[in-house]
């Protein structure tokens, strides 16, 4: 798998006895013709020397945030240069800095300034790994889209046993190869995707509407993850208070009808993921004036709203991969399976919106994935960012397996 040739990797080496493993990682990457630059932290310098690193990597080793040896701003230049940033080993201290937005040295400043994926390879004592402060920091980083490789479980240099060992150079190397393989294959396929998210508003009069509490976060994170994979992505979003990334196209709408029209305008696409909570009903006769309290309001008539998932599943421009959501308060399994068949989807992502700790207004979700002729797959409560990654894994596997079968 010669997919690492000419890739650019920025290695960040922080302090820890396992820093020596990074030298073996550098050897493996150089065999694959990877271009490497390195940041060595002050504590990392206690374990490795700049000379040993540069001799193996053939690239520059950076140490000082305020290096005046060139006219370029290193933390910006380095963050833009790399295809991937790998912090190995990543100490509890480095993880804490980034999780809390600190930027007091070159390593933490580059990470915060980077527009590329950052992978942490943790290495620390088992008690440090299990400490609630560390767990909270890691959850923050995962929620914000950072990647992790490891740690492993085993005997430690301090004499204790447990989780916290840095991953082996071979495992890190394989993680990096897999990262680029998937992205390069998907880039080659030139896929297009649309994602719907947020709630719609169906106005009864100029100030009142039928809607729901969907925040749009789950759909947004899915769109962001697809975009990171190199898939040309459009997010069609209803009501939300999110600040959108400018890295992919966003179309804002109000009603379900408007959302359907935007979906039609984007076809054909290879992937459609309908995470929006489109209001099920719309008023038959919306008033163009505010309805007064004194007026008779019990006669407001409603009808079924447009069904975007149904439209996509039956369209002659049906996407190659169609994923829908089923937000349920009861009979989740039965309703999800029924929707899977009736809407002609490849996957249905079901979640229980009766729970207050997950779903619509929460930063967390818990889902069950249903597919035709496959066992259901439950993903326990986790951040919506990680849930989005689980869903995009389905996208990756769908197209990579098909591509391998064709070849």
Secondary structure as UniProt FT lines:
FT   TURN            5..6
FT   STRAND          8..13
FT   HELIX           17..19
FT   HELIX           20..31
FT   TURN            32..33
FT   STRAND          35..40
FT   TURN            42..43
FT   HELIX           44..46
FT   HELIX           50..57
FT   STRAND          61..62
FT   TURN            65..66
FT   HELIX           74..81
FT   STRAND          84..90
FT   HELIX           92..99
FT   TURN            100..101
FT   HELIX           106..113
FT   STRAND          118..122
FT   HELIX           126..130
FT   HELIX           132..143
FT   TURN            144..145
FT   STRAND          147..148
FT   STRAND          152..155
FT   TURN            157..158
FT   STRAND          161..165
FT   HELIX           169..189
FT   STRAND          192..197
FT   STRAND          202..203
FT   STRAND          209..210
FT   HELIX           217..228
FT   TURN            229..230
FT   STRAND          232..237
FT   TURN            246..247
FT   STRAND          249..252
FT   HELIX           256..266
FT   STRAND          271..274
FT   STRAND          281..283
FT   TURN            293..294
FT   TURN            298..299
FT   STRAND          302..304
FT   HELIX           308..314
FT   TURN            316..317
FT   STRAND          321..328
FT   HELIX           332..342
FT   TURN            343..344
FT   STRAND          347..352
FT   TURN            353..354
FT   TURN            360..361
FT   STRAND          364..371
FT   TURN            372..373
FT   STRAND          374..383
FT   HELIX           384..406
//
